[in-house]
Amino acid sequence: MQLSELEQLCSKALTAAREAGDYIESNSTSIVQLESKTTTTSLASQVLTEVDIGSQTIVLKHLLPTLAEFNLALLSEEKLDDGSRLEKDYFWCIDPLDGTLSFLEGKSGYAVSIGLVSKSGKPLIGVIYDPKAETMYHAINSQGSFKNGQLWKAGLHSGPQKTFTWLMDRSMKRDPNYEKLKHLLGELAKVYGLELKEQHMGGGAMHAMQLCELQPACYLKPPKPDQGGGSLWDFAASACIVKEAGAHASDSFGNELDLNRAESTFMNHRGILYASDASLAQQLLRCFSALT
């Protein structure tokens, strides 16, 4: 795909994300009808709201016309996976409301996340909009990362740190590897002369964006046998933005993220490793290897 085409598609995704985010924020104090999804044991992945559906409708209003125009497939959290992502050269990967639990609680940490991914699983466009802070992040492969339209680099404004931040989902403390990983990260923090700080920021998209604001920081999901560990739409946009910002995004073995997994949309099979820089990522890979 030509750069000019990627720029057109990114522009449409930016418009879609902002409009959907404005809709989400306008409903942030409303009474929301809850439904239940039972695909995993994670509470965050089981909650569905009317606002998730409304946001998806807005995003698709802008992006559905591009499917025919650019011969794209579509994968969105609140739609069935029709398998077209395995046939077309590129597909939209959409989470219309990432961090639904934070949204329900009236806390920051939720976002609209839109990625464009190649058939091989390479993220080419990433757009994440934080409607509560009115902050837009975006990136196109090999074109840099941007925050509110300004070139954005990981750790650029982090300043001196006293802590090594471990960004984590709510489910992390129930993971069988939690205590051992906490010990390993605590020892790693000491190497940096820092204290380990555990921090929950909401959904995966905003964890990844906050990671780029902090130095050093990590966001980890160990591999596990049961379904879960986040889904393709949780990482498609952030992987592009994080890499273009100069930070690190891989699986827990140091390989490229499997962002077009044929067997499932879940990411539990290989885990997730985001780090604020490449040197830290190498240290974290050693921590993961010590878990086995």
Order of alpha helices (4+ residues) and beta strands (2+ residues): alpha-beta-alpha-beta-alpha-beta-beta-alpha-beta-beta-beta-beta-beta-beta-alpha-beta-alpha-beta-alpha-beta-beta-alpha
